[in-house]
Every structure is written in C-alpha cells, then in structure tokens.
Amino acid sequence: MKAAKKKRVILAKVGLDGHDNGIRIVSKWLMDGGYEVIYAGLYNTPERIIQMTIEENADAIGVSFLSGEHLFYAGKFKSLLGQKDMGHVKLIMGGVITPEDVEALKGLGVDAVFTPGTRRDVLLSKIDSIM
Amino acid sequence: MTDRESIENIIVNIRKGNKWFASKLMSMVEDGAYESEECLRILRSTPGQAHIIGVTGWPGVGKSTLISRIARFFLDKDKQVGIIAVDPTSPISGGSLLGDRERMREIDGDERLFIRSMATRGHAGGIAANANAFVRIMEAMGKDVIIIETVGVGQDQVSVCYVADTVVMTVIPGMGDYLQALKAGIMEVGDVFAVNKADKKGVDEVVMDLRMIIGMSIRQNDWNPPIVKTVAVKGIGIDELMARIERHREHIAQCGKLFSKRITAVKLEIMEALEARFFRLLNEKIDFEEKLEGYAQQVLEGKTDRHTLLESIFRETGIVQQERSDR
C-alpha cells in the first residue's frame, strides 16, 4: 500500500546545557503537526545525534540552546553531515540566540532558526516549508 | 541505476551490516514503496538465526530500561543487537512522540547496536504493522538478537507474541489485584515474567498472584513461564532473567514452536497487507473515506444497518456481483 510519507525529526539538546523546556514544547507541537518526533533528550554529542539520524532515517535534526554554544555546534553538525554525505538532512536550531547570530547560523547553512516567543503556527509552517 | 541494480545494491549493503541502507529500506517499507517488497522477499529467502525477544507490559513498568539491560547483556558477550522501539501514533494528528530511545542512552551509540524507533501508524496490536519486516531487515544485517519494545499495552494487545520468539511480560508491584491480570489477554502471552521495580512494596503479592494465574492457564509445549524479580535501573535480577530467556528460546527451537510462530507472524503480515490493500481499493472504486460520514449518519439514524450497508458497498465496488441469496 502506498501510505503517506511521514516526516521524521530528531529533537535533542547537546553538551551540558540542561534547559529542555523549549524543545519539549516543540516536540509536542511537531507531533501535533503530524511529524514523527524522535526525542533524544539531554546531554547528547553531535556524533551520537548523527548516528541516530542514520538509524532513524530522519529528515531533520532540531537542536536547542540556552548556553550560547549554537555557533560552535552548528559548524560541527554541518561538517559531520557533510562528511557522511547527509546533505539532505535539514538542520533546525532554536533557543536564546541574538539576531546577529541568527544571521550567522543561516550563513553556516542552518535551515531554520527559532527564538523565544515564536508562535506554534509560525514554527510549523516554516518547518513544513523546508521539509 | 536501474531498479534491479538499486535493489541488489540495497541487499548487498544490508547483508554487510550497513546501517544507512537498512534504515532507508525500513522507511521504504513504512512508506509503502513498491521496491521494498522485492527487497524483503530476497532477504527472507535466506532465513536468519536471530533470537527475537519481545518486551511488553503496561505503560511505566520500565520496559525501555529493562531493554537497555538486556541489550547490555548481549553486547558484553560481543553480540550484534537490534532494538525496535514502538510508540503510538496520535489518532488525531497522525504524528508521534518516540521517546523510548531517550531511556536507552546508556547503550545508545555502540557500533554493534542498531536502534530504530517506530510509530504504530494506526495499527492496534501494540506493535506496528511493519515490525516483522523490520525484524527481518535487522536479521539480514547480522543481528544476533533483536529486541522489540511494544507500546505500553492495555489488556488485549498481543500481536508481539506472534513476532517475537520469547515474550517478556513486565509487571510491577501495586498495579491492581490478580483479577485484573487474569482477564487480560496479555498475561497469557508471557513466556517469561519480569516483576520489575522489585525493590518496591508488594512484590511478593505480585509474584504470588502471577504464580496462581500461570498455574491456571492452559499452556502449550510444556513450558512453565518463570517469574523473575528485577530492578532494571540497578541491574538486579538481569542475569537470572537472561538465563530464563535463553532457556525459552532453546525450548521452542526443540519443540518446533519456533517455526510455527514465524508462520503465524507472516500470516499476520499478509492479513495486514490485505486489509490495507482492500481499504485502498474501496477508496479507488467508491471514494469510501469521503462517503464514510454519510454512511455513519444513515446507521446512526436507523436508516440502514451495518450488514445491509456492507452488502451495498460490495455490490457498488463489484466485489460481490449479485444479491446474496443466503440472506
């Protein structure tokens, strides 16, 4: 049977940043938006998330930050995705990020960036549009 | 690349244990891609030897944690391990939150391990319709052990017992009296019982209740399901649990039950494929889903009954040619 293709998204926190309220809310939003969300929780490494992306055949990785390490990790994720020939996997970031850094992240090839106060419908329509 | 070449490429790489190809084939199966059926056929033509362990039980009994321990046990013996973790799909949005993997972080990341999260996508038996296909793909990758985690089951979600060789039914103290357990179909499918969180109050009562239920159940193949107390978070009781699980597998291999279980699993797969195909046919022929609302209204208001309605649907689709004479 030709079933509808479901999009799969891995949501994770990386490093020692333990603030997961935002990403939990986004998990619920994406689930309600019809996505299959693989919730990876706290304290992950980019390498582990990439391995997970392979095993889950995920279409996107979403990572959130409060700790200010978003630029470092964006570069790390992009280079790992490049090395593994996984350019088709979208990279989504969120969290407390300054407007200048939002631009910098986009410059690094991050597909979407969401900051606090983003509305549910805005987030969903943006993610729908890049997937 | 032609279809033929691409199928062969998938097969060769999966048999080398390539996670990427296995993962992609799993998605193709889930999304109903045409080529995936041929891949599965080829993979099945070389039967595997993996031990398939199903872990089931009510929500919150510690299935994911127990699975981490079971997987660790096999990894320590340098075995290749696959895990299929099933969580429910929301009937409202069609989305799902797959969170089992997060509880397996202790083992996640091991090269010899492959974890795949799976949404039920509307399948009601506690595991997803394609779980058996996923098992065969992992088996072809060379996994020695494949562990399936069902959704937190209620009382009659027993399809895991068809796909798994050994079903570990997980219970915890304080979840109601033995009558609850007695009426539940899931209690009948346990090959090994793990009484988890056994450091909590009431564990001996649970063991006693289980003994009584098991004693009263009709069992086949002379297997008397053992009961093992475990505290998965602390790793207590795991060695004994594993000894029982491995003993069960030897037992069903000896008595021939292993083969009959695998046949039953494929029967289930065929039935599910038939159901899906039939539903698609109804939509193609008569826009069934579009009309369902109207049908429901007619039945609700007593304008027709379900049998009459089905007869008329079947005639409309041409599945039944004439009026049935036996009515």
Interface residues (C-beta under 8 A of the other chain):
Chain A: M1 K2 A3 A4 K5 K6 R8 S27 K28 L30 M31 D32 G33 G34 Y35 E36 V37 I38 Y39 A40 G41 Y43 E47 R48 Q51 M52 I54 E55 E56 N57
Chain B: K19 W20 S23 K24 M26 S27 E30 D31 G32 Y34 T89 S90 I92 S93 G94 G95 S96 L97 L98 G99 R101 E102 R105 D108 G109 F114 I115 R116 S117 A119 R121 A273 A276 R277 F279 R280
